[in-house]
């Protein structure tokens, strides 16, 4: 089946406008299903049995306890299934605003949700998360609570569902930080560098220090960072600072110059140029659109 003929699962077929963009799809057992891709991301938790996950023309054996992310537009299917049980949590990370969650300070979050999918082929799936049976049981209990909220739709269910999903994401991120394989440790070192950026974006951040944190040469760190995030470390830092500055412009009465300094820029003119480059508006124009 060619890429153009792969069935694409669309958001509006799964997510309801009057709910949150989170859906739990239990497949216990997983039925035969043709190769497909989606407009959303998928958190896969293998609850039992064995099988082969075929994604982007690569095949990986999976078993109970395995957890991995399938990002949008990645064609995949399951083969050689033997009582394979899956819990699939479908979600839209952009609509959920996951990039602004506190989980961004967890190295395991970046390793599991960003770097493992990007380096799956290179690491031959050795950097996947593998839960213990105790951890798997705890995650299954949280998923059951998430299902209850999404299906019951009692008052406040959106907030409850979101908070439980956050709990699941945070717990899995912490579990990943306990991984001991050489492949997962390599991803965690890069995750630590990103977490450092997320927590220290207002300070001067040295490319050399980030590379040392990841135990890599500066050249190799830049290459790996770019491959996983699509941006250079410098551009990544600038975009975080602009994002935080945009929040301050919308929510505070501080002057543009004061905000530029609080966002980690030492030159307000450079800040204004970068803000326009990224947002398409000057800081003042952006503030007006948010106060209109």
RAQUIHU-V226255 format. One record per backbone hydrogen bond with DSSP energy under -1.0 kcal/mol. NH is the residue of the N-H (numbers start at 0). CO is the residue of the C=O. E is the energy in kcal/mol with one decimal. If there is no record, write none. Layout:
# RAQUIHU-V226255
((NH | CO | E) (NH | CO | E))
This chain:
# RAQUIHU-V226255
((4 | 1 | -1.3) (6 | 34 | -1.0) (8 | 36 | -3.4) (12 | 9 | -1.4) (13 | 10 | -2.3) (14 | 10 | -3.1) (18 | 15 | -1.6) (21 | 19 | -2.8) (22 | 89 | -2.4) (24 | 87 | -3.3) (26 | 85 | -3.2) (29 | 83 | -3.1) (35 | 75 | -2.2) (36 | 6 | -2.3) (38 | 8 | -1.9) (40 | 90 | -2.4) (41 | 69 | -2.0) (42 | 88 | -2.8) (43 | 67 | -2.9) (44 | 86 | -2.4) (45 | 65 | -2.8) (46 | 84 | -2.2) (47 | 84 | -1.2) (49 | 81 | -1.7) (50 | 61 | -1.6) (51 | 78 | -2.7) (52 | 59 | -3.4) (53 | 76 | -2.9) (54 | 57 | -2.6) (55 | 74 | -2.2) (57 | 54 | -1.6) (59 | 52 | -2.1) (61 | 50 | -2.7) (64 | 45 | -3.1) (65 | 62 | -2.2) (66 | 128 | -2.3) (67 | 43 | -1.9) (69 | 41 | -2.8) (72 | 37 | -2.1) (73 | 70 | -1.3) (75 | 35 | -2.5) (76 | 53 | -2.1) (78 | 51 | -2.9) (81 | 49 | -2.7) (84 | 47 | -2.8) (85 | 26 | -2.6) (86 | 44 | -2.4) (87 | 24 | -2.5) (88 | 42 | -2.8) (89 | 22 | -2.9) (90 | 40 | -2.4) (91 | 20 | -1.4) (95 | 91 | -2.1) (97 | 92 | -2.2) (99 | 96 | -2.1) (100 | 97 | -1.3) (103 | 100 | -1.8) (104 | 101 | -2.1) (105 | 102 | -2.3) (109 | 105 | -1.4) (110 | 106 | -2.4) (111 | 107 | -2.5) (112 | 108 | -2.7) (113 | 109 | -1.7) (114 | 109 | -2.5) (115 | 110 | -2.6) (117 | 113 | -1.2) (118 | 114 | -2.3) (122 | 118 | -2.8) (124 | 119 | -1.7) (125 | 122 | -2.0) (127 | 124 | -1.3) (128 | 66 | -1.5) (130 | 64 | -3.2) (135 | 131 | -2.8) (136 | 132 | -2.0) (137 | 133 | -1.9) (138 | 134 | -2.4) (139 | 135 | -2.4) (140 | 136 | -1.8) (141 | 137 | -1.8) (142 | 138 | -2.5) (143 | 139 | -2.1) (144 | 140 | -1.7) (145 | 141 | -2.3) (146 | 142 | -2.7) (147 | 143 | -2.1) (148 | 144 | -2.1) (149 | 145 | -2.4) (150 | 146 | -2.6) (151 | 147 | -2.5) (152 | 148 | -2.0) (156 | 153 | -2.1) (159 | 155 | -2.2) (160 | 156 | -3.1) (161 | 157 | -2.4) (162 | 158 | -2.4) (163 | 159 | -2.3) (164 | 160 | -2.4) (165 | 161 | -2.5) (166 | 162 | -2.0) (167 | 163 | -2.4) (168 | 164 | -2.7) (169 | 165 | -2.8) (170 | 166 | -2.7) (171 | 167 | -2.6) (172 | 168 | -2.1) (173 | 169 | -2.3) (174 | 170 | -2.5) (175 | 171 | -2.3) (176 | 172 | -1.4) (177 | 174 | -1.5) (178 | 175 | -2.0) (184 | 180 | -2.3) (185 | 181 | -1.8) (186 | 182 | -1.6) (187 | 183 | -2.3) (188 | 184 | -1.9) (189 | 185 | -1.3) (190 | 186 | -2.5) (191 | 187 | -2.5) (192 | 188 | -1.3) (193 | 189 | -2.0) (194 | 190 | -2.6) (195 | 191 | -2.1) (196 | 192 | -1.9) (197 | 193 | -2.6) (198 | 194 | -1.8) (199 | 195 | -1.6) (202 | 199 | -1.8) (209 | 205 | -2.1) (210 | 206 | -2.2) (211 | 207 | -2.2) (212 | 208 | -2.1) (213 | 209 | -1.7) (215 | 210 | -2.7) (220 | 216 | -2.8) (221 | 217 | -2.3) (222 | 218 | -1.9) (223 | 219 | -2.7) (224 | 220 | -3.0) (225 | 221 | -2.5) (226 | 222 | -2.2) (227 | 223 | -1.9) (228 | 224 | -2.7) (229 | 225 | -2.1) (235 | 231 | -2.5) (236 | 232 | -2.2) (237 | 233 | -2.3) (238 | 234 | -2.4) (239 | 235 | -1.8) (240 | 236 | -2.4) (241 | 237 | -2.5) (242 | 238 | -2.2) (243 | 239 | -2.4) (244 | 240 | -2.4) (245 | 241 | -2.4) (246 | 242 | -1.6) (247 | 243 | -2.0) (248 | 244 | -2.6) (249 | 245 | -1.7) (250 | 246 | -1.7) (251 | 247 | -2.2) (258 | 254 | -2.4) (259 | 255 | -2.4) (260 | 256 | -1.9) (261 | 257 | -2.4) (262 | 258 | -2.0) (263 | 260 | -1.5) (264 | 259 | -2.5) (270 | 266 | -2.2) (271 | 267 | -2.2) (272 | 268 | -2.1) (273 | 269 | -2.5) (274 | 270 | -2.7) (275 | 271 | -2.2) (276 | 272 | -2.2) (277 | 273 | -2.0) (278 | 274 | -3.0) (279 | 275 | -2.1) (285 | 281 | -2.7) (286 | 282 | -2.3) (287 | 283 | -1.9) (288 | 284 | -1.8) (289 | 285 | -1.4) (290 | 286 | -1.2) (291 | 287 | -1.0))
